[in-house]
Amino acid sequence: MLQHLMRYADCISSRVSRHDFLYLFTLDIPVHSARFKRKSTSILLLWLCFVTLILSACGREPLYHSQSYVFGTLVDISIYGEQADRAAKLAGVIQQDFQRLHRKLHAWDEDSDLSRINRAFEEGRRVPVDAELASLILQAQRYSSQSDGLFNPAIGQLIGHWGFQRDMFKPVSIDQEAIRRLVNANPQMTDIQLYETSSGIEIESQNPFVKLDFGGYAKGYALDRAAGYLRSEGVRNALINIGGNVIAIGMRGGRNWRVGIQHPRGSGAIASLELEDGWAIGTSGDYQRYFELDGKRYCHLLDPRTGFPAQHTQAVTVLLPPGDHNGTLSDVASKPIFISDDSHRSEMAKRLGVDHYLIIDANGSITASAAMKQRLKWKSDVEVHTIP
């Protein structure tokens, strides 16, 4: 049964600016209150209505655009060439699925399925798990193995210790002894065991320090599901952006979709590229989920080997060709490359099957793989080093 879970998951499984490209970045907007949510929702609905009216009145290309907030970030769905009412229904189905996944995989909501499993791990209990979540865990185990453990969703306790399991990020007291203790506990995805029983699938962990956090994984999985759904409904042209993880379907009016790569220390794009049918792109950066303490930046991308945030990188962008789970990989692969030392990044990219990638280090120096460098169009004269 377990060997069929990935197949089961497959079966169940941008914003366009006035310059006609999408900035590729993760925008985390903390929501402080229900009042803020209601106000933001009202503004968003008015804005969407305005956009719809403008597109209709001007008789321009039939581009439907919707925006929502889920997974702690903004989600954009652009559908080209469909009637507005049909496009709205399709986008609505996707948004409902995203909300379902958000509730299911929430790392610090006590009522989520993931939290229920994490409590069982801590208490040493074996509990039932549904096929979708079991499939996600199996896939995460493979990615973790490929990355030598640098992709490690099992370090949820460490992530929580640094204060990144909440909506607001603020400086925390760095307890080196507590961090050392969590690192020495060595929570790994291999500590998780899945069992097939007569009544279904059960799960347990042999390490009580394992706490799952799919913050670096769920968006990519949702991206694959959304793209698969639109294709199954006959949609030929669309662009889906979940906080900087983007996948393209078809084209926009005879042109490839274009995305812009966000400058990690600026307000605009440093480069753009065309995103062809089925290609996916994702960026991990230190410029959205972070806090500063004593003049030093601490981002949410933790090195499981040290327990500390990686501080030698500003951003990593990966580009994936069409293929199974390439949306998921666009979310996963940038993290191990971000965390890896300079001398091991090329090897890490190869291990994960990534040929196209861009790295901006802590000093702002830019390097790119030869394949990626050929596809980029820079916004200004910059020096770009080529990774062998």
Contacts in CASP RR format, 6 or more apart in sequence:
PFRMAT RR
TARGET T0000
AUTHOR 0000-0000-0000
METHOD contacts of the structure
MODEL  1
MLQHLMRYADCISSRVSRHDFLYLFTLDIPVHSARFKRKSTSILLLWLCF
VTLILSACGREPLYHSQSYVFGTLVDISIYGEQADRAAKLAGVIQQDFQR
LHRKLHAWDEDSDLSRINRAFEEGRRVPVDAELASLILQAQRYSSQSDGL
FNPAIGQLIGHWGFQRDMFKPVSIDQEAIRRLVNANPQMTDIQLYETSSG
IEIESQNPFVKLDFGGYAKGYALDRAAGYLRSEGVRNALINIGGNVIAIG
MRGGRNWRVGIQHPRGSGAIASLELEDGWAIGTSGDYQRYFELDGKRYCH
LLDPRTGFPAQHTQAVTVLLPPGDHNGTLSDVASKPIFISDDSHRSEMAK
RLGVDHYLIIDANGSITASAAMKQRLKWKSDVEVHTIP
1 196 0 8 1.000
1 200 0 8 1.000
1 201 0 8 1.000
2 134 0 8 1.000
2 138 0 8 1.000
2 194 0 8 1.000
2 196 0 8 1.000
2 201 0 8 1.000
5 131 0 8 1.000
5 134 0 8 1.000
5 135 0 8 1.000
5 138 0 8 1.000
6 135 0 8 1.000
6 138 0 8 1.000
6 139 0 8 1.000
8 131 0 8 1.000
8 132 0 8 1.000
8 135 0 8 1.000
9 131 0 8 1.000
9 132 0 8 1.000
9 135 0 8 1.000
9 136 0 8 1.000
9 139 0 8 1.000
10 324 0 8 1.000
12 132 0 8 1.000
12 225 0 8 1.000
13 221 0 8 1.000
13 224 0 8 1.000
13 225 0 8 1.000
13 228 0 8 1.000
14 22 0 8 1.000
14 76 0 8 1.000
14 78 0 8 1.000
14 239 0 8 1.000
14 240 0 8 1.000
14 241 0 8 1.000
14 246 0 8 1.000
14 257 0 8 1.000
14 259 0 8 1.000
15 22 0 8 1.000
15 23 0 8 1.000
15 65 0 8 1.000
15 67 0 8 1.000
15 74 0 8 1.000
15 76 0 8 1.000
15 241 0 8 1.000
16 22 0 8 1.000
16 63 0 8 1.000
16 65 0 8 1.000
16 78 0 8 1.000
16 239 0 8 1.000
17 23 0 8 1.000
20 258 0 8 1.000
21 258 0 8 1.000
21 259 0 8 1.000
21 260 0 8 1.000
21 269 0 8 1.000
21 272 0 8 1.000
22 76 0 8 1.000
22 239 0 8 1.000
22 241 0 8 1.000
22 246 0 8 1.000
22 257 0 8 1.000
22 258 0 8 1.000
22 259 0 8 1.000
22 260 0 8 1.000
23 259 0 8 1.000
23 260 0 8 1.000
23 261 0 8 1.000
23 262 0 8 1.000
23 268 0 8 1.000
23 269 0 8 1.000
24 241 0 8 1.000
24 244 0 8 1.000
24 246 0 8 1.000
24 259 0 8 1.000
24 260 0 8 1.000
24 261 0 8 1.000
24 262 0 8 1.000
24 269 0 8 1.000
24 281 0 8 1.000
24 282 0 8 1.000
24 283 0 8 1.000
24 317 0 8 1.000
25 243 0 8 1.000
25 244 0 8 1.000
25 262 0 8 1.000
25 283 0 8 1.000
25 287 0 8 1.000
25 288 0 8 1.000
26 73 0 8 1.000
26 243 0 8 1.000
26 244 0 8 1.000
26 283 0 8 1.000
26 284 0 8 1.000
26 285 0 8 1.000
26 288 0 8 1.000
26 289 0 8 1.000
27 73 0 8 1.000
27 74 0 8 1.000
27 243 0 8 1.000
27 244 0 8 1.000
27 288 0 8 1.000
28 72 0 8 1.000
28 73 0 8 1.000
28 288 0 8 1.000
28 289 0 8 1.000
29 69 0 8 1.000
29 72 0 8 1.000
29 73 0 8 1.000
29 74 0 8 1.000
30 167 0 8 1.000
30 168 0 8 1.000
30 169 0 8 1.000
31 37 0 8 1.000
31 40 0 8 1.000
31 69 0 8 1.000
31 167 0 8 1.000
32 167 0 8 1.000
32 168 0 8 1.000
40 69 0 8 1.000
44 67 0 8 1.000
44 68 0 8 1.000
47 67 0 8 1.000
48 65 0 8 1.000
48 66 0 8 1.000
48 67 0 8 1.000
51 65 0 8 1.000
52 64 0 8 1.000
52 84 0 8 1.000
55 61 0 8 1.000
55 62 0 8 1.000
55 63 0 8 1.000
56 84 0 8 1.000
61 80 0 8 1.000
61 81 0 8 1.000
61 252 0 8 1.000
61 253 0 8 1.000
62 80 0 8 1.000
62 81 0 8 1.000
62 82 0 8 1.000
62 83 0 8 1.000
62 84 0 8 1.000
63 78 0 8 1.000
63 79 0 8 1.000
63 80 0 8 1.000
63 81 0 8 1.000
63 252 0 8 1.000
64 78 0 8 1.000
64 79 0 8 1.000
64 80 0 8 1.000
64 82 0 8 1.000
64 84 0 8 1.000
64 87 0 8 1.000
64 88 0 8 1.000
64 91 0 8 1.000
65 76 0 8 1.000
65 77 0 8 1.000
65 78 0 8 1.000
65 79 0 8 1.000
66 76 0 8 1.000
66 77 0 8 1.000
66 88 0 8 1.000
66 91 0 8 1.000
66 92 0 8 1.000
66 95 0 8 1.000
67 74 0 8 1.000
67 75 0 8 1.000
67 76 0 8 1.000
67 77 0 8 1.000
68 74 0 8 1.000
68 75 0 8 1.000
68 95 0 8 1.000
68 98 0 8 1.000
69 75 0 8 1.000
70 95 0 8 1.000
70 98 0 8 1.000
70 99 0 8 1.000
70 102 0 8 1.000
70 242 0 8 1.000
71 98 0 8 1.000
71 101 0 8 1.000
71 102 0 8 1.000
71 215 0 8 1.000
71 218 0 8 1.000
71 219 0 8 1.000
71 222 0 8 1.000
71 242 0 8 1.000
71 243 0 8 1.000
72 102 0 8 1.000
72 167 0 8 1.000
73 219 0 8 1.000
73 242 0 8 1.000
73 243 0 8 1.000
73 244 0 8 1.000
74 241 0 8 1.000
74 243 0 8 1.000
75 95 0 8 1.000
75 98 0 8 1.000
75 240 0 8 1.000
75 241 0 8 1.000
75 242 0 8 1.000
75 243 0 8 1.000
76 239 0 8 1.000
76 240 0 8 1.000
76 241 0 8 1.000
77 91 0 8 1.000
77 94 0 8 1.000
77 95 0 8 1.000
77 226 0 8 1.000
77 238 0 8 1.000
77 239 0 8 1.000
77 240 0 8 1.000
77 241 0 8 1.000
78 238 0 8 1.000
78 239 0 8 1.000
78 240 0 8 1.000
78 241 0 8 1.000
78 252 0 8 1.000
79 87 0 8 1.000
79 90 0 8 1.000
79 91 0 8 1.000
79 230 0 8 1.000
79 235 0 8 1.000
79 237 0 8 1.000
79 238 0 8 1.000
80 237 0 8 1.000
80 238 0 8 1.000
80 251 0 8 1.000
80 252 0 8 1.000
80 253 0 8 1.000
81 87 0 8 1.000
81 236 0 8 1.000
81 237 0 8 1.000
82 90 0 8 1.000
82 235 0 8 1.000
90 229 0 8 1.000
90 230 0 8 1.000
90 233 0 8 1.000
90 235 0 8 1.000
93 229 0 8 1.000
94 226 0 8 1.000
94 229 0 8 1.000
94 230 0 8 1.000
94 240 0 8 1.000
97 222 0 8 1.000
97 225 0 8 1.000
97 226 0 8 1.000
97 229 0 8 1.000
98 222 0 8 1.000
98 226 0 8 1.000
98 242 0 8 1.000
101 218 0 8 1.000
101 221 0 8 1.000
101 222 0 8 1.000
101 225 0 8 1.000
102 218 0 8 1.000
103 109 0 8 1.000
103 111 0 8 1.000
103 112 0 8 1.000
104 112 0 8 1.000
104 113 0 8 1.000
104 114 0 8 1.000
104 133 0 8 1.000
105 112 0 8 1.000
105 113 0 8 1.000
105 114 0 8 1.000
105 133 0 8 1.000
105 136 0 8 1.000
105 214 0 8 1.000
105 215 0 8 1.000
105 218 0 8 1.000
106 112 0 8 1.000
106 114 0 8 1.000
106 115 0 8 1.000
107 114 0 8 1.000
107 115 0 8 1.000
107 156 0 8 1.000
107 159 0 8 1.000
107 165 0 8 1.000
107 212 0 8 1.000
107 213 0 8 1.000
107 214 0 8 1.000
107 215 0 8 1.000
108 115 0 8 1.000
108 160 0 8 1.000
108 165 0 8 1.000
108 166 0 8 1.000
109 115 0 8 1.000
113 129 0 8 1.000
113 130 0 8 1.000
113 133 0 8 1.000
114 133 0 8 1.000
114 212 0 8 1.000
114 214 0 8 1.000
116 127 0 8 1.000
117 127 0 8 1.000
117 129 0 8 1.000
117 133 0 8 1.000
117 203 0 8 1.000
117 212 0 8 1.000
118 210 0 8 1.000
118 211 0 8 1.000
118 212 0 8 1.000
120 126 0 8 1.000
120 127 0 8 1.000
120 203 0 8 1.000
120 204 0 8 1.000
120 205 0 8 1.000
121 192 0 8 1.000
121 204 0 8 1.000
121 205 0 8 1.000
121 207 0 8 1.000
121 208 0 8 1.000
121 210 0 8 1.000
121 211 0 8 1.000
121 212 0 8 1.000
122 208 0 8 1.000
122 211 0 8 1.000
123 208 0 8 1.000
124 204 0 8 1.000
124 205 0 8 1.000
124 208 0 8 1.000
125 204 0 8 1.000
126 195 0 8 1.000
126 202 0 8 1.000
126 203 0 8 1.000
126 204 0 8 1.000
127 202 0 8 1.000
127 203 0 8 1.000
127 204 0 8 1.000
128 199 0 8 1.000
128 200 0 8 1.000
128 201 0 8 1.000
128 202 0 8 1.000
128 203 0 8 1.000
129 137 0 8 1.000
129 194 0 8 1.000
129 201 0 8 1.000
129 202 0 8 1.000
129 203 0 8 1.000
130 201 0 8 1.000
131 201 0 8 1.000
134 194 0 8 1.000
134 201 0 8 1.000
134 203 0 8 1.000
136 214 0 8 1.000
136 217 0 8 1.000
136 221 0 8 1.000
137 189 0 8 1.000
137 192 0 8 1.000
137 194 0 8 1.000
137 203 0 8 1.000
137 212 0 8 1.000
138 194 0 8 1.000
139 325 0 8 1.000
139 328 0 8 1.000
140 151 0 8 1.000
140 153 0 8 1.000
140 189 0 8 1.000
140 214 0 8 1.000
140 217 0 8 1.000
141 189 0 8 1.000
141 190 0 8 1.000
141 192 0 8 1.000
143 151 0 8 1.000
143 217 0 8 1.000
143 329 0 8 1.000
143 332 0 8 1.000
143 352 0 8 1.000
144 151 0 8 1.000
144 152 0 8 1.000
144 153 0 8 1.000
144 154 0 8 1.000
144 188 0 8 1.000
144 189 0 8 1.000
144 190 0 8 1.000
145 189 0 8 1.000
145 190 0 8 1.000
146 351 0 8 1.000
146 352 0 8 1.000
147 335 0 8 1.000
147 336 0 8 1.000
147 348 0 8 1.000
147 351 0 8 1.000
147 352 0 8 1.000
148 336 0 8 1.000
148 348 0 8 1.000
148 351 0 8 1.000
149 188 0 8 1.000
149 189 0 8 1.000
149 304 0 8 1.000
149 336 0 8 1.000
150 303 0 8 1.000
150 304 0 8 1.000
150 305 0 8 1.000
150 335 0 8 1.000
150 336 0 8 1.000
150 339 0 8 1.000
150 340 0 8 1.000
150 348 0 8 1.000
151 332 0 8 1.000
151 335 0 8 1.000
151 336 0 8 1.000
152 187 0 8 1.000
152 188 0 8 1.000
152 189 0 8 1.000
152 304 0 8 1.000
153 189 0 8 1.000
153 212 0 8 1.000
153 213 0 8 1.000
153 214 0 8 1.000
153 215 0 8 1.000
153 216 0 8 1.000
153 217 0 8 1.000
154 187 0 8 1.000
154 188 0 8 1.000
154 189 0 8 1.000
154 191 0 8 1.000
154 192 0 8 1.000
154 207 0 8 1.000
154 210 0 8 1.000
154 211 0 8 1.000
154 212 0 8 1.000
155 182 0 8 1.000
155 187 0 8 1.000
155 211 0 8 1.000
155 213 0 8 1.000
155 302 0 8 1.000
155 304 0 8 1.000
155 307 0 8 1.000
156 165 0 8 1.000
156 187 0 8 1.000
156 211 0 8 1.000
156 212 0 8 1.000
156 213 0 8 1.000
157 182 0 8 1.000
157 187 0 8 1.000
157 209 0 8 1.000
157 211 0 8 1.000
158 179 0 8 1.000
158 182 0 8 1.000
158 183 0 8 1.000
158 187 0 8 1.000
158 302 0 8 1.000
158 304 0 8 1.000
158 307 0 8 1.000
159 165 0 8 1.000
159 213 0 8 1.000
159 300 0 8 1.000
159 302 0 8 1.000
160 213 0 8 1.000
161 172 0 8 1.000
161 175 0 8 1.000
161 178 0 8 1.000
161 179 0 8 1.000
161 182 0 8 1.000
162 172 0 8 1.000
162 298 0 8 1.000
162 300 0 8 1.000
162 302 0 8 1.000
162 309 0 8 1.000
163 169 0 8 1.000
163 172 0 8 1.000
164 289 0 8 1.000
164 300 0 8 1.000
165 213 0 8 1.000
169 289 0 8 1.000
169 290 0 8 1.000
169 291 0 8 1.000
169 300 0 8 1.000
170 291 0 8 1.000
171 291 0 8 1.000
171 292 0 8 1.000
171 293 0 8 1.000
171 298 0 8 1.000
172 291 0 8 1.000
172 293 0 8 1.000
174 293 0 8 1.000
179 307 0 8 1.000
179 308 0 8 1.000
182 209 0 8 1.000
182 307 0 8 1.000
183 304 0 8 1.000
183 305 0 8 1.000
183 306 0 8 1.000
183 307 0 8 1.000
185 207 0 8 1.000
185 209 0 8 1.000
186 207 0 8 1.000
186 209 0 8 1.000
187 207 0 8 1.000
187 209 0 8 1.000
187 210 0 8 1.000
187 211 0 8 1.000
188 207 0 8 1.000
188 210 0 8 1.000
191 205 0 8 1.000
191 206 0 8 1.000
191 207 0 8 1.000
191 210 0 8 1.000
192 203 0 8 1.000
192 204 0 8 1.000
192 205 0 8 1.000
192 210 0 8 1.000
193 203 0 8 1.000
193 204 0 8 1.000
193 205 0 8 1.000
193 206 0 8 1.000
194 201 0 8 1.000
194 202 0 8 1.000
194 203 0 8 1.000
195 201 0 8 1.000
195 202 0 8 1.000
195 203 0 8 1.000
195 204 0 8 1.000
214 221 0 8 1.000
216 331 0 8 1.000
216 332 0 8 1.000
216 335 0 8 1.000
217 328 0 8 1.000
217 331 0 8 1.000
217 332 0 8 1.000
218 331 0 8 1.000
219 242 0 8 1.000
219 243 0 8 1.000
219 245 0 8 1.000
219 331 0 8 1.000
220 242 0 8 1.000
220 245 0 8 1.000
220 327 0 8 1.000
220 328 0 8 1.000
220 329 0 8 1.000
220 330 0 8 1.000
220 331 0 8 1.000
220 332 0 8 1.000
221 327 0 8 1.000
221 328 0 8 1.000
221 331 0 8 1.000
222 242 0 8 1.000
223 240 0 8 1.000
223 242 0 8 1.000
223 245 0 8 1.000
223 246 0 8 1.000
223 247 0 8 1.000
223 280 0 8 1.000
223 327 0 8 1.000
223 328 0 8 1.000
223 330 0 8 1.000
223 331 0 8 1.000
224 247 0 8 1.000
224 325 0 8 1.000
224 326 0 8 1.000
224 327 0 8 1.000
224 328 0 8 1.000
226 240 0 8 1.000
226 247 0 8 1.000
227 238 0 8 1.000
227 240 0 8 1.000
227 247 0 8 1.000
227 249 0 8 1.000
227 278 0 8 1.000
227 327 0 8 1.000
230 238 0 8 1.000
230 240 0 8 1.000
230 249 0 8 1.000
231 249 0 8 1.000
235 249 0 8 1.000
236 249 0 8 1.000
236 250 0 8 1.000
237 249 0 8 1.000
237 250 0 8 1.000
237 251 0 8 1.000
237 252 0 8 1.000
237 253 0 8 1.000
238 248 0 8 1.000
238 249 0 8 1.000
238 250 0 8 1.000
239 246 0 8 1.000
239 247 0 8 1.000
239 248 0 8 1.000
239 249 0 8 1.000
239 252 0 8 1.000
239 257 0 8 1.000
239 275 0 8 1.000
240 246 0 8 1.000
240 247 0 8 1.000
240 249 0 8 1.000
244 282 0 8 1.000
244 283 0 8 1.000
245 280 0 8 1.000
245 281 0 8 1.000
245 282 0 8 1.000
245 327 0 8 1.000
245 330 0 8 1.000
245 331 0 8 1.000
246 259 0 8 1.000
246 275 0 8 1.000
246 280 0 8 1.000
246 281 0 8 1.000
246 282 0 8 1.000
246 330 0 8 1.000
247 278 0 8 1.000
247 279 0 8 1.000
247 280 0 8 1.000
247 281 0 8 1.000
247 326 0 8 1.000
247 327 0 8 1.000
247 330 0 8 1.000
248 256 0 8 1.000
248 257 0 8 1.000
248 275 0 8 1.000
248 276 0 8 1.000
248 277 0 8 1.000
248 278 0 8 1.000
248 279 0 8 1.000
248 280 0 8 1.000
249 277 0 8 1.000
249 278 0 8 1.000
250 257 0 8 1.000
250 276 0 8 1.000
250 277 0 8 1.000
250 278 0 8 1.000
251 257 0 8 1.000
251 277 0 8 1.000
256 274 0 8 1.000
256 275 0 8 1.000
256 276 0 8 1.000
257 274 0 8 1.000
257 275 0 8 1.000
258 272 0 8 1.000
258 273 0 8 1.000
258 274 0 8 1.000
258 275 0 8 1.000
259 272 0 8 1.000
259 273 0 8 1.000
259 275 0 8 1.000
259 281 0 8 1.000
260 269 0 8 1.000
260 271 0 8 1.000
260 272 0 8 1.000
260 273 0 8 1.000
261 269 0 8 1.000
261 270 0 8 1.000
261 271 0 8 1.000
261 272 0 8 1.000
261 273 0 8 1.000
261 283 0 8 1.000
261 317 0 8 1.000
261 358 0 8 1.000
261 376 0 8 1.000
262 268 0 8 1.000
262 269 0 8 1.000
262 270 0 8 1.000
262 283 0 8 1.000
262 287 0 8 1.000
262 315 0 8 1.000
263 269 0 8 1.000
263 270 0 8 1.000
264 285 0 8 1.000
264 286 0 8 1.000
264 287 0 8 1.000
264 314 0 8 1.000
264 315 0 8 1.000
264 360 0 8 1.000
264 364 0 8 1.000
265 287 0 8 1.000
265 314 0 8 1.000
265 364 0 8 1.000
268 379 0 8 1.000
269 379 0 8 1.000
270 366 0 8 1.000
270 378 0 8 1.000
270 379 0 8 1.000
270 380 0 8 1.000
270 382 0 8 1.000
271 358 0 8 1.000
271 376 0 8 1.000
271 377 0 8 1.000
271 378 0 8 1.000
271 379 0 8 1.000
272 376 0 8 1.000
272 377 0 8 1.000
272 379 0 8 1.000
273 281 0 8 1.000
273 319 0 8 1.000
273 375 0 8 1.000
273 376 0 8 1.000
273 377 0 8 1.000
274 375 0 8 1.000
275 281 0 8 1.000
277 322 0 8 1.000
278 321 0 8 1.000
278 322 0 8 1.000
278 323 0 8 1.000
278 326 0 8 1.000
279 319 0 8 1.000
279 320 0 8 1.000
279 321 0 8 1.000
279 322 0 8 1.000
279 326 0 8 1.000
280 319 0 8 1.000
280 320 0 8 1.000
280 326 0 8 1.000
280 327 0 8 1.000
280 329 0 8 1.000
280 330 0 8 1.000
281 317 0 8 1.000
281 318 0 8 1.000
281 319 0 8 1.000
281 320 0 8 1.000
281 330 0 8 1.000
282 317 0 8 1.000
282 318 0 8 1.000
282 319 0 8 1.000
282 330 0 8 1.000
282 331 0 8 1.000
282 334 0 8 1.000
283 315 0 8 1.000
283 316 0 8 1.000
283 317 0 8 1.000
283 318 0 8 1.000
283 334 0 8 1.000
284 301 0 8 1.000
284 315 0 8 1.000
284 316 0 8 1.000
284 334 0 8 1.000
284 335 0 8 1.000
284 338 0 8 1.000
285 299 0 8 1.000
285 301 0 8 1.000
285 313 0 8 1.000
285 314 0 8 1.000
285 315 0 8 1.000
285 316 0 8 1.000
285 338 0 8 1.000
286 297 0 8 1.000
286 299 0 8 1.000
286 301 0 8 1.000
286 309 0 8 1.000
286 310 0 8 1.000
286 311 0 8 1.000
286 313 0 8 1.000
286 314 0 8 1.000
286 315 0 8 1.000
287 299 0 8 1.000
287 314 0 8 1.000
287 315 0 8 1.000
289 299 0 8 1.000
289 300 0 8 1.000
290 297 0 8 1.000
290 298 0 8 1.000
290 299 0 8 1.000
290 300 0 8 1.000
290 309 0 8 1.000
291 297 0 8 1.000
291 298 0 8 1.000
292 298 0 8 1.000
296 311 0 8 1.000
297 311 0 8 1.000
298 308 0 8 1.000
298 309 0 8 1.000
298 311 0 8 1.000
299 309 0 8 1.000
299 310 0 8 1.000
299 311 0 8 1.000
300 309 0 8 1.000
301 309 0 8 1.000
301 310 0 8 1.000
301 313 0 8 1.000
301 335 0 8 1.000
301 338 0 8 1.000
301 339 0 8 1.000
302 308 0 8 1.000
302 309 0 8 1.000
302 310 0 8 1.000
302 339 0 8 1.000
303 309 0 8 1.000
303 310 0 8 1.000
303 339 0 8 1.000
310 338 0 8 1.000
310 339 0 8 1.000
311 362 0 8 1.000
312 341 0 8 1.000
312 342 0 8 1.000
312 361 0 8 1.000
312 362 0 8 1.000
313 338 0 8 1.000
313 339 0 8 1.000
313 359 0 8 1.000
313 360 0 8 1.000
313 361 0 8 1.000
313 362 0 8 1.000
314 360 0 8 1.000
314 361 0 8 1.000
314 362 0 8 1.000
314 364 0 8 1.000
315 338 0 8 1.000
315 358 0 8 1.000
315 359 0 8 1.000
315 360 0 8 1.000
316 334 0 8 1.000
316 337 0 8 1.000
316 338 0 8 1.000
316 357 0 8 1.000
316 358 0 8 1.000
316 359 0 8 1.000
316 360 0 8 1.000
317 334 0 8 1.000
317 357 0 8 1.000
317 358 0 8 1.000
317 372 0 8 1.000
318 329 0 8 1.000
318 330 0 8 1.000
318 333 0 8 1.000
318 334 0 8 1.000
318 337 0 8 1.000
318 349 0 8 1.000
318 354 0 8 1.000
318 356 0 8 1.000
318 357 0 8 1.000
318 358 0 8 1.000
319 330 0 8 1.000
319 356 0 8 1.000
319 357 0 8 1.000
319 372 0 8 1.000
319 375 0 8 1.000
320 326 0 8 1.000
320 327 0 8 1.000
320 329 0 8 1.000
320 330 0 8 1.000
320 333 0 8 1.000
320 354 0 8 1.000
320 356 0 8 1.000
329 352 0 8 1.000
329 353 0 8 1.000
329 354 0 8 1.000
332 352 0 8 1.000
333 349 0 8 1.000
333 352 0 8 1.000
333 353 0 8 1.000
333 354 0 8 1.000
333 357 0 8 1.000
334 357 0 8 1.000
336 348 0 8 1.000
336 352 0 8 1.000
337 345 0 8 1.000
337 348 0 8 1.000
337 349 0 8 1.000
337 352 0 8 1.000
337 354 0 8 1.000
337 357 0 8 1.000
337 359 0 8 1.000
340 347 0 8 1.000
340 348 0 8 1.000
342 361 0 8 1.000
345 359 0 8 1.000
345 387 0 8 1.000
346 369 0 8 1.000
346 387 0 8 1.000
346 388 0 8 1.000
349 355 0 8 1.000
349 357 0 8 1.000
349 369 0 8 1.000
355 369 0 8 1.000
355 371 0 8 1.000
355 372 0 8 1.000
356 369 0 8 1.000
356 371 0 8 1.000
356 372 0 8 1.000
356 375 0 8 1.000
357 368 0 8 1.000
357 369 0 8 1.000
357 372 0 8 1.000
357 387 0 8 1.000
358 366 0 8 1.000
358 367 0 8 1.000
358 368 0 8 1.000
358 369 0 8 1.000
358 372 0 8 1.000
358 376 0 8 1.000
359 366 0 8 1.000
359 367 0 8 1.000
359 368 0 8 1.000
359 387 0 8 1.000
360 366 0 8 1.000
361 367 0 8 1.000
365 385 0 8 1.000
366 382 0 8 1.000
366 383 0 8 1.000
366 384 0 8 1.000
366 385 0 8 1.000
367 384 0 8 1.000
367 385 0 8 1.000
367 386 0 8 1.000
367 387 0 8 1.000
368 376 0 8 1.000
368 384 0 8 1.000
368 385 0 8 1.000
368 386 0 8 1.000
368 387 0 8 1.000
369 386 0 8 1.000
369 387 0 8 1.000
370 386 0 8 1.000
370 387 0 8 1.000
373 384 0 8 1.000
373 386 0 8 1.000
376 384 0 8 1.000
378 384 0 8 1.000
END
